[in-house]
Amino acid sequence: MIYLDNAATTYPKPVSVLHTAEKALYDYGANPGRAGHRLSLETSKQVFNAREKCAEFFGGETENTVFTLNCTHAINFALKGVCQAVGHCHVITSDLEHNSVIRPLHALYKQKRINYSIADSGESDGELIASLERLIRRDTTVIVITAGCNVNGRVTPLAEIAKLCRKHNICLIADCAQAAGVIPLSLSDGINIICAPGHKGLYGPMGTGVLVTDGKYPLSTLIEGGTGSASGDINQPDFLPDSFESGTINTPGAIALGRGVEFVNSKGVDRIYSHEMSLCELFIKRCEKLDSIKIYRCMNTKSLPVVSFTAGDESSSVTADMLSQNGFYLRGGLHCNFLAHKKQGTLETGTVRLAPSVFNTRTDIIRLTDLLYRKYGNN
C-alpha cells in the first residue's frame, strides 16, 4: 500500500502520537476539570499542556485556544459565533472554498441572518485582493477564506487580506484545513480566527481540531452545557475556552494532538513543505510525458503540496479505483468543494488528488507514475 490521500487525513501517524493516545487512555482516564482528585487534576494538566502547544504553534494565547471535533466544527463556531454576536451582516468568501465554509454560509443566508458574496479568485493574488475589496460594503463584518485550496493547492495571501480587513474593520476567519502544519500560519499575520484540523498536517488523531482567536471579535456560543466551571450559574460561562467547550472534550485526542504539534515542530514546517512539494514536482515532471494526464494547478500563485489530475475523459472515480486496486490510495471526486471544481471546469468528472505527507518518498511517486505510464502511456 502507498497512501497518498493525506489531504483527507494524514496516515500513518507518528509513533509518538500513537503512544501518547494509548497512554492517555491508560493513565489519564479521569474527566479533566470535573473533579479535584489527583487523576482529574493530572488529566487537566495534560490537556492544558496540549492546549499550550497548539496556542504557541499558531501564535495565540492558551486561554483563547479551543479544542473542537475538527476544522468544520471550528469554522461553524467562528463564523456563526461572530455573525450571531453582531446581528444581520454581510460576509465575503471566495470561489476556492470547501463546503465547510460555503454550506454554513448558505444556511445562515437561508435563515435570513446574513447576506454573502463570493469573490472571484482570478489567476493571481492581486486579482483575488481586488475582487475582495470590490465586494466590501458598509455592513461587511467577516471575510472567511481558505488558507489553501484543497483541490488545486492554491495558497491565498492571508497577510495581504488581513491588511484589507484591518483597513475596513472586518473580522478575518481563516480555514486552515489544508495549510496547518504545511505552511507557517500565525495570528501575528493579522488573522483574527484560525480554524484548523488536528488530523491532517498536525498529525493528530481524527476527531480533533482547534479554534484560535485573538479575542478582538466576540463570539456567541452555539452549544451550551456543562463546562466544569461556574457551575453555580445558570448562564453559560462567557470566557474562553470554557464557553466553547461544553461537555467532555476528546481528551485522549487533545493530548495526542499536542504530541502531533511537537512532531511537526521537530521536523520544521519549512522542511515538511519542501519535502512534500518536491514529491509533487516530481509527479508533475514525470506526468508531462503523458498527453492523457491533465494537471490542474494555478501557475501564478504559491501552492500547497496537492496535485489534482485527470486521465483523458475518464471519470476521476474510475481512475482512483484503478489506482486503489493497484495499491495506490488517492482520492477521486469533488473533494467536498464544488466551487473550485466549477471554476476549473471539472464539476462533471472530478479529479484525482495526490497529497503526500512527510512519510512519503520519491520511490512512492516513481512507482505511481510508472503505473500511469503503463495504463495511459502514449505508445
C-alpha positions in Angstrom: 0.0 0.0 0.0 1.1 3.5 -0.9 -1.0 6.1 0.9 -1.2 9.5 -0.9 -4.5 10.8 0.4 -3.0 12.9 3.2 -5.2 16.0 2.3 -8.1 14.0 3.7 -6.2 12.8 6.8 -2.5 12.0 7.4 -1.6 8.4 7.6 0.4 6.8 9.1 0.6 8.8 12.3 3.9 9.3 14.1 4.7 6.6 16.6 4.9 9.3 19.3 1.3 10.3 18.6 0.1 6.7 18.7 1.9 6.0 22.0 0.6 9.2 23.6 -3.0 8.4 22.6 -2.6 5.0 24.2 -1.0 6.4 27.3 -3.8 8.9 27.7 -6.4 6.1 27.7 -4.4 4.2 30.2 -3.1 6.9 32.5 -5.3 10.0 32.1 -8.7 8.4 32.2 -10.4 10.9 34.5 -12.6 13.8 33.3 -10.5 17.0 33.1 -11.8 20.0 35.1 -14.6 18.0 36.6 -13.1 17.0 39.9 -10.5 17.8 42.5 -8.9 14.4 42.8 -5.4 13.6 41.7 -6.3 11.8 38.5 -8.6 14.5 37.2 -6.0 17.2 38.0 -3.3 15.3 36.2 -5.5 14.8 33.2 -6.4 18.5 33.2 -2.6 19.3 33.3 -2.0 17.2 30.2 -4.9 18.8 28.3 -3.5 22.2 29.3 -0.1 21.3 28.0 -1.6 20.2 24.7 -3.6 23.5 24.5 -0.5 25.5 25.2 1.4 23.8 22.4 -1.4 24.4 19.9 -1.7 28.1 21.0 2.1 28.6 20.6 2.1 26.9 17.2 -0.5 29.5 15.9 0.8 32.5 17.8 -2.2 32.7 20.1 -2.9 32.7 23.8 -3.6 29.5 25.7 -6.9 30.7 27.0 -8.1 31.7 23.5 -7.4 28.2 22.1 -10.5 26.0 21.9 -10.4 22.3 21.2 -13.0 21.2 18.6 -14.0 18.0 16.9 -12.5 19.0 13.6 -11.9 22.1 11.3 -15.6 22.1 10.2 -16.6 22.4 13.8 -14.2 25.2 14.4 -15.4 27.1 11.3 -19.0 26.8 12.3 -18.2 28.1 15.8 -16.2 31.0 14.4 -18.5 32.1 11.6 -21.8 31.7 13.3 -20.4 33.0 16.6 -19.3 36.3 15.0 -22.4 36.7 12.9 -24.7 36.0 15.8 -22.9 38.4 18.0 -23.3 41.4 15.6 -26.7 40.6 14.1 -27.6 40.6 10.5 -24.5 41.3 8.4 -22.7 40.7 5.1 -19.9 38.1 4.7 -17.4 37.7 1.9 -15.8 34.4 0.8 -14.1 33.1 -2.3 -14.7 30.6 -5.1 -12.0 28.4 -3.7 -13.9 27.4 -0.6 -14.6 24.0 0.8 -18.2 23.0 1.7 -17.2 23.5 5.3 -17.3 27.3 4.6 -19.9 27.7 1.9 -22.6 25.4 3.5 -22.8 27.2 6.8 -22.7 30.5 5.0 -25.6 29.4 2.8 -27.5 28.0 5.8 -27.2 31.4 7.6 -28.4 33.1 4.4 -31.5 30.8 4.2 -32.2 31.7 7.8 -32.1 35.4 6.8 -29.3 36.0 9.2 -26.7 37.2 6.7 -26.1 38.1 3.1 -22.9 36.8 1.4 -20.8 37.4 -1.7 -18.3 35.1 -3.4 -15.2 36.8 -4.7 -13.6 35.6 -8.0 -10.1 34.4 -7.1 -8.9 35.1 -10.6 -5.4 33.8 -11.6 -3.2 35.8 -9.2 -3.1 37.2 -5.7 -3.7 40.7 -6.9 -6.9 39.7 -8.7 -8.2 38.0 -5.6 -7.4 41.0 -3.4 -9.1 43.4 -5.9 -12.2 41.1 -6.1 -12.5 41.0 -2.3 -12.2 44.8 -2.0 -14.8 45.4 -4.6 -17.3 43.4 -2.7 -16.9 45.2 0.7 -20.0 47.0 1.9 -20.8 49.1 4.9 -22.3 46.1 6.6 -19.5 43.7 5.7 -18.5 42.1 9.0 -16.5 39.0 8.1 -14.2 37.7 5.3 -13.9 33.9 5.6 -11.4 32.3 3.3 -9.2 29.3 2.9 -5.5 29.5 3.6 -5.0 27.0 0.8 -7.4 25.3 -1.6 -7.8 21.5 -1.1 -8.5 20.9 -4.9 -5.7 22.8 -6.7 -3.4 23.7 -3.8 -3.6 27.4 -4.4 -2.4 29.4 -1.3 -4.2 32.6 -0.6 -2.3 35.8 0.5 -3.6 35.9 4.1 -1.3 38.7 5.2 -2.5 41.0 2.4 -6.1 40.0 3.0 -5.6 40.8 6.7 -4.4 44.3 5.8 -7.6 44.8 3.8 -9.6 43.6 6.8 -7.9 45.9 9.2 -8.5 48.9 6.9 -12.2 48.2 6.9 -12.6 46.8 10.5 -13.6 43.3 9.2 -13.0 40.1 11.0 -10.8 37.6 9.1 -11.5 33.9 9.6 -9.0 31.5 8.0 -9.9 28.0 7.1 -6.6 26.3 7.6 -7.7 22.7 6.9 -5.1 22.1 4.2 -2.4 24.5 5.3 -1.9 24.0 9.0 1.4 22.2 9.6 2.4 22.7 5.9 3.0 26.4 5.7 3.6 28.9 8.5 0.3 30.4 10.0 0.0 32.8 12.8 -2.4 35.3 14.3 0.5 37.7 14.1 -0.1 37.8 10.3 -3.3 39.7 11.1 -5.7 36.7 11.1 -8.4 37.1 13.7 -9.5 33.5 14.0 -7.6 30.4 12.8 -9.6 27.2 12.3 -7.6 24.0 11.9 -8.0 20.2 12.0 -5.9 18.1 14.2 -5.9 15.0 12.0 -4.3 16.4 8.8 -1.0 18.4 8.8 -0.7 18.4 12.6 -0.6 14.5 12.6 -3.1 14.2 15.4 -6.0 11.7 15.7 -9.3 12.1 13.9 -11.9 13.8 16.0 -9.6 16.7 16.9 -9.4 20.3 15.8 -8.7 23.8 17.2 -10.0 27.3 17.0 -7.5 30.0 17.9 -8.8 33.6 18.2 -7.1 36.9 19.0 -10.1 37.9 21.1 -10.8 41.0 19.1 -14.3 39.9 17.9 -16.8 38.4 20.4 -18.2 35.0 19.7 -21.7 33.9 20.6 -21.9 30.3 21.6 -23.8 27.7 19.6 -23.8 24.9 22.2 -24.3 25.4 25.9 -23.9 23.0 28.8 -21.6 21.7 31.5 -18.1 23.1 31.4 -16.8 22.2 34.8 -16.6 25.9 35.6 -19.1 28.5 37.1 -21.4 25.5 37.8 -23.5 27.6 40.2 -24.6 30.0 37.4 -27.4 29.1 35.1 -25.7 31.2 32.3 -23.1 29.7 30.0 -19.6 31.0 31.0 -18.6 34.0 29.0 -14.8 33.2 29.0 -12.7 31.1 26.7 -12.0 28.3 26.3 -14.8 27.2 28.7 -17.7 28.9 26.8 -16.9 26.8 23.7 -16.1 23.5 25.3 -19.4 22.3 26.7 -19.4 18.7 27.6 -16.3 16.4 27.9 -13.8 17.1 25.2 -11.9 14.3 23.3 -9.3 14.1 26.0 -7.0 11.4 24.6 -7.3 13.1 21.1 -6.4 16.5 22.5 -3.4 15.2 24.4 -2.2 13.2 21.3 -2.7 16.3 19.2 -0.3 18.1 21.4 2.3 15.4 20.6 1.4 15.8 16.9 2.3 19.5 17.1 5.5 18.6 18.8 6.3 16.2 15.9 5.7 19.0 13.3 7.9 21.4 15.2 10.6 18.8 15.4 10.6 18.3 11.6 10.1 22.0 10.9 7.2 23.4 8.8 9.5 24.7 6.1 11.3 21.3 5.8 7.9 19.5 5.6 6.7 21.8 2.9 9.9 21.5 0.9 9.8 17.7 1.1 6.2 17.3 0.1 6.5 19.9 -2.7 9.5 18.1 -4.1 7.3 15.0 -4.4 4.5 16.9 -6.1 7.0 18.5 -8.5 8.5 15.0 -9.3 5.0 13.8 -10.1 4.2 16.7 -12.4 7.5 16.4 -14.2 7.1 12.7 -14.9 3.5 13.2 -16.0 4.5 15.8 -18.6 5.3 12.9 -20.9 1.8 11.6 -20.7 -0.6 13.5 -23.0 -3.7 11.9 -21.4 -2.8 13.2 -17.9 -4.0 16.7 -17.3 -2.8 18.6 -14.2 -4.9 21.3 -12.6 -2.9 24.0 -10.9 -2.7 27.8 -10.7 0.7 28.7 -12.1 0.8 32.3 -10.8 0.5 31.8 -7.1 2.1 29.8 -4.3 0.8 26.2 -4.0 0.3 23.7 -1.3 1.7 20.1 -1.8 -1.5 19.0 -3.5 -1.9 18.0 -7.2 -5.2 17.3 -8.9 -5.3 15.5 -12.2 -7.5 13.6 -14.7 -6.7 10.8 -17.1 -8.2 11.5 -20.5 -12.0 11.6 -20.5 -12.1 9.0 -17.7 -14.1 9.8 -14.6 -11.9 10.5 -11.6 -13.7 7.8 -9.6 -12.7 5.2 -12.2 -9.1 6.4 -12.2 -8.9 6.4 -8.4 -10.5 2.9 -8.3 -7.9 1.6 -10.7 -5.1 3.1 -8.6 -6.6 1.6 -5.4 -6.7 -1.9 -7.0 -3.0 -1.5 -7.7 -2.2 -0.4 -4.1 -2.1 3.4 -4.5 -4.6 5.2 -2.3 -5.6 8.6 -3.7 -8.9 10.4 -3.6 -11.1 10.9 -6.7 -14.3 13.1 -6.9 -15.2 16.6 -6.0 -13.4 16.7 -2.6 -16.3 18.4 -0.9 -15.5 21.6 -2.9 -17.9 22.2 -5.8 -16.9 25.8 -6.1 -13.3 25.1 -7.0 -14.2 22.3 -9.3 -16.8 24.5 -11.1 -14.2 27.2 -11.5 -11.6 24.9 -13.1 -14.2 23.0 -15.2 -14.1 19.6 -13.5 -17.5 19.6 -11.9 -18.7 16.7 -14.2 -15.6 14.4 -13.9 -14.0 15.5 -10.6 -10.2 15.0 -10.3 -7.9 12.5 -8.7 -5.9 14.2 -5.9 -2.3 13.4 -4.9 -1.4 14.6 -1.5 1.9 13.3 0.0 3.0 13.5 3.6 6.3 13.7 5.5 6.4 9.9 5.3 6.1 9.5 1.5 9.2 9.1 -0.6 10.4 9.7 -4.2 10.1 5.9 -4.8 6.4 6.1 -4.0 6.0 8.8 -6.7 8.1 6.9 -9.2 6.1 3.7 -8.7 2.8 5.6 -9.1 3.9 7.3 -12.3 5.3 4.0 -13.7 1.7 2.7 -13.2 0.3 5.7 -15.0 2.7 5.1 -17.9 1.6 1.5 -18.2 -2.1 2.4 -18.1 -2.2 5.7 -20.0 1.1 5.8 -22.0 1.2 7.3 -25.4 2.6 4.2 -27.1 
